[in-house]
């Protein structure tokens, strides 16, 4: 044996196998060890990362806690200072209280003394009042006695009256002055009696005169009726004369209008003569059109007919006679005219006719205008819209007319500066510091539309601004509506701010210099925006008729989109209309954006509910308002696993190729530098920011890979018993209703507090807000007139500047509708004809034949055979080239035909090859291109070939592919 110590070769082989198996096991165990070592290293790296993160988080938390501790210490110091201040204030207050208590004791002593003195004075006044009342009673008694005596003496004669007075004087011991007074009062009493008697007599005479006056009035009525019957013919005659005079006056005015119309007609006649001269210059074109139409008809009548299978169109060219002379319309003209020529001529003639038609339309319009001028009494109907060309807009300062309470256009700089008062209100907590520091200006807008149109502009931003002006007279809410209108232009757009106005309530002590946000107002109206919150305010302050308090009522928000008004940098018109029937309307640029009723569409409502919920009512303890309750008899199923997760790793997921597990997703930014103001004591230890790992951009992912999570089909969640109907359910509890103690019913909320001034009190983050053309009135026609003088002109000017030439032409054409007919005739009709002539070419239909050989064409009419008929060389050339191209480009599915097609495409540059499709289709032009098979025939043109040579072309075309194939082989 070769191996000495071995028993046999088989044992050695077995040992070798065992060694290999042990080696494989060792390698497997080594691989497992390496993989475990790698996993341990990955876990170690993860633990290191977690440790770093924990250390960072701990340091951050420590830094945060230190910051919080510092803040708490700062707050503690501040609280200690506040406590010291409060102690000092408390001491001062205790001293003040002691002083006040002493003052109160002194005041109490003064009060007690004053009460004692007042009681003594009251007692003395009571004694004096008693004495005076006694004297007054005596005086009244004496006065009554004297009145009786004087009234008795006045009715008696003088002697009896003297006796009565003398007895009274003796009994009463009256002094001498009193006696004279008695005599005087007696004379007055007698005079009064005389006057009373005289008044009675006058009354009787007055009654008699009344009766006499009534009788005279009756007689006057009768006499007037008689006079009217007598004078009736004269009055009729006078009326007839007056009517005749009026008719003569109307005839004179019509005569004058007729004279002016005759003058206009003469001018139009001269213009018509000029246009007729222009029309006569186109007579030649009209004759050409007539000849052309007759020629076409004759050509159609003599055109050769073809069968349905072999039918193909030819160019409408008249065949030439044998002698070579040219006949027909083109022969008369003397020029070789093709289809393009006569089509262009026809277009030129149509254009000339269209110009004539436009002239006629213009004359008709002038004639209609003249006929309208002839009727001075004619008035435009309500449906008629009068449009004027608006190429130039002229602006004049509007002048309000009628019942206007306030109107402001700001064109008068000095006047507007006097009328509008900037608020000088001061802040409550700081003296001599103005609350409103916004800057107002009366100037031209950024985009100058009219050089004489000024406006009120807010120049500042992020500041409070307030300005106001008094009305010409106060507005009272009675029976007339309230119409408010003004313009706003957000020249720089609007981010956050408002442009609303306040109609300030009227009061005698209203001071516009101190106008502020708490100044009472009646109505607030206008736009407001902040971010995406866009509003159109309409708020009025309603007075409670019971307690006299005011409450703001807000209108519902309009549903229209208003974003464009804040961003297009154009002026916009805002209008509010309030009517006595408690209705309101909100307009933007004459478009209704909101309407409603003051009684039903305000929040909170004007009238409170009659009943309210009792605030003292409580739900009973045995009341069960649970509609469903858990079923206590149910039990959890045995196979219900509450611990099953909602999502589990996807077992089918496989880690993508190229996943970089050893690379982190984020790396520290090496280019980052520590900020100079970084304070580690306050901000903690600085670490560079993390950036994405550039190696991960190309790879599908980095870091430890884990399969994605999917929904767990075994997940059921925490078990809950099913819900069943509650047998003790009593329904939803609500407190009982009680009468509203604050209920009232105001059926006329339109009758608000009178208005005395207009104010603007806003805050905005955007400057350049423009206000213009304020007006307050109660007449809608006045409002429309004001709008037409201001906003409408401004809008037309803006549209004119922004629109292009096409839109301006459209506007002018709308003002002159007859121009549309001009456009249709001059532009539309020629375009249609041009499209028809250029695009409706003769259709070239393939000639379907049963054989591949060229078959003679049909014999034209008027000839017995094909030899006697004149040959149309152009048409024959076209037919031959079309047939050759069709045969050359014929597609077949057989192998030989595909090979032929490939060889033909490779031989495109061969001068002996067949003509292209473009050359074949251009049969109407005279070209010197040679078809296949004619190279040996010299320099003959296809026009010069006879019929026999032409018939040979087809056969040569069919044999060309075989020759080329043989030559290539």
Buried (B, 14 or more C-beta within 10 A) or exposed (E): EEEEEEEEEEEBEEEEEEEEEEEEEEEEEEEEEEEEEEEEEEEEEEEEEEEEEEEEEEBBEEBEEEBEEEEEEEEEEEEEEEEEEEEEEEEEEEEEEEEEEEEEEEEEEEEEEEEEEEEEEEEEEEEEEEEEEEEEEEEEEEEEEBEEBBEEBBEEEEEEBBEBBEEBBEEEEBEEEEBEEBEEBBEEBBEEEEEEEEEEEEEEEEEEEEEEEEEEEEEEEEEEEEEEEEEEEEEEEEEEEEEEEEEEEEEEEBEEBEEEBEEBBEEBEEBBEEBEEEBEEBEEBBEBBEBBEEBEEEBEEEEBEBEEEEEBEBBBBBBBEEEEEBEBBBBEBEEEBBBEEBBEBBBBBBBBBBBBBBBBBBBEBBBEEBEEBBEEEEEEEEEEEEEEEBEEBEBEBBEBEEEBBBBBBBBBEEEBEEBBBBBBBBEEEEEEEBBBEBEBEBBBBEEEBBEEBBBBBBBBBEBBBBBBBBBEEBBBBEEBBBBBBBBBBBBEEBBBBBBBBBBBBBBEEBEBEBBBBEBEBBBBBBBBBBEEEBBBBBBBBBBEEEEEEBEEBBBEBBEEEBEEBBEEBBBBBBBBBBBBEBBBBBBBBEEEBBBBEBBEBBEEBBBBEEEBEEEEEEEEEEEBEEEEBEEEEEEEEEEEEEEEEEEBEEEEEEEEEEBBEEBBEEBEEEEEEEEEEEEEEEEBEEBEEEEEBEBBEEBEBBBEBEEEEEEEEEEBEEEEEEEEEEEEEEEEEEEEEEEEEEEEEBEEBBBBBBBBBBBBBBBBEBBBBBBBBBBBBBBEEBBEBBBEBBBBBBBBBBBBEEEEEEEBEBBBBBBBEBBBBBBEBBEEBBEEBBEEBEEEEEEBEEBEEEEEEBEEBBBBEEEEEEEEBEBBBBBBBBBBBBBBBEBBEEEEEEEEEEEBBEEBEEBEEEEBBBBBBEBBBBBBEEBEBBBBBBEEEEEEBBEEBEEEEBBBBBEBBBEBBEEBBEEEE
